[in-house]
Amino acid sequence: MKLRQLIDIANDAYPDDRIEMAHRVREGRAEKEDVGDGLALFIESELVETFDPGSNDKYQLGEAVRVMRTARDELLAVYDALSDRLAE
């Protein structure tokens, strides 16, 4: 699997091509302000930083799932803390 394929999978699932735009920022083809979405920048960064071009597709997808699961869990913990505080 190439990094481009992994970025495309994530971009197809995320609104408004923001992950693609974040990847353009990394490549120097766009400005960070053009993205306007910190979460998209974060997702793209996690995918790029954990990508290993020497690994097979299954490993690449598994690693991407792992880092997105970790991010999901961390976001959910923050969401829960804020929701709990709101309910007080």
LUMTI-538300 format. One line per 5 residues: number of its first residue (from 1); their letters; for each residue x, y, z of C-alpha. Coordinates in steps of 0.02 Angstrom, whole numbers, plus 32768, in hexadecimal, padded with zeros to 4 digits. Layout:
% LUMTI-538300
NUM) A) X:Y:Z ~ ...;
This chain:
% LUMTI-538300
1) MKLRQ) 8000:8000:8000 ~ 803D:80AC:7FD7 ~ 8026:8141:804A ~ 7FBB:8192:7FC3 ~ 7F3E:8101:7FCF;
6) LIDIA) 7F33:8111:808C ~ 7F16:81CD:807E ~ 7E8F:81AF:7FFB ~ 7E34:8132:806B ~ 7E32:81AD:80FB;
11) NDAYP) 7E05:8240:808B ~ 7D70:81E3:8041 ~ 7D2C:81CB:80F0 ~ 7D4A:827E:812C ~ 7CE3:8315:80F7;
16) DDRIE) 7D16:8394:8075 ~ 7DBC:8348:803C ~ 7E10:8390:80D7 ~ 7E8A:8301:80EE ~ 7EC2:8313:803A;
21) MAHRV) 7ED9:83CD:8059 ~ 7F3D:83A7:80F7 ~ 7FAD:8335:8091 ~ 7FC6:83C1:8013 ~ 8002:842F:80A2;
26) REGRA) 8084:83AB:80CF ~ 80BC:83A4:801A ~ 80CA:8462:8012 ~ 803B:8473:7F96 ~ 7FC3:84CC:800E;
31) EKEDV) 7FC4:8538:80A9 ~ 7F8F:84F8:8154 ~ 7F0B:8580:815B ~ 7EBD:8537:80BD ~ 7E90:8498:811C;
36) GDGLA) 7E31:84EF:81A8 ~ 7E1E:844A:8205 ~ 7E94:8416:828F ~ 7E4C:8367:8297 ~ 7E6F:8349:81DE;
41) LFIES) 7F21:8386:81F8 ~ 7F33:8310:828C ~ 7EEF:8279:822D ~ 7F60:8298:8198 ~ 7FF5:82AD:820B;
46) ELVET) 7FD2:820B:8269 ~ 7FC0:81AA:81C7 ~ 8060:81F0:817E ~ 80C7:81DD:821D ~ 8096:8126:8236;
51) FDPGS) 80A4:80F4:817F ~ 812A:8073:8158 ~ 8146:8060:809D ~ 819B:7FB7:80B9 ~ 8101:7F69:8109;
56) NDKYQ) 8073:7F0D:80B4 ~ 7FC3:7F51:809D ~ 7F79:7EF2:8130 ~ 7FFD:7F36:81A6 ~ 7FE6:7FE8:8164;
61) LGEAV) 7F2A:7FE1:817B ~ 7F3D:7F92:8226 ~ 7FB3:801A:825F ~ 7F3F:80A1:821B ~ 7EAD:8051:8277;
66) RVMRT) 7F15:8049:8317 ~ 7F43:8102:8316 ~ 7E92:8137:82E7 ~ 7E4C:80CA:8373 ~ 7EC2:811C:83EF;
71) ARDEL) 7E8D:81C8:83B1 ~ 7DD6:8196:83BC ~ 7DEB:815A:846E ~ 7E45:81FA:84A1 ~ 7DC1:8268:844E;
76) LAVYD) 7D37:8204:849F ~ 7D87:821A:854A ~ 7D8A:82D7:8531 ~ 7CD7:82D4:84F0 ~ 7C9E:8271:8587;
81) ALSDR) 7CF5:82E7:8600 ~ 7CA5:837E:85AF ~ 7BFA:832B:85A8 ~ 7C06:82FA:865F ~ 7C32:83AB:868F;
86) LAE) 7BA0:83EE:8629 ~ 7B29:8378:8682 ~ 7B5C:83B9:872F;
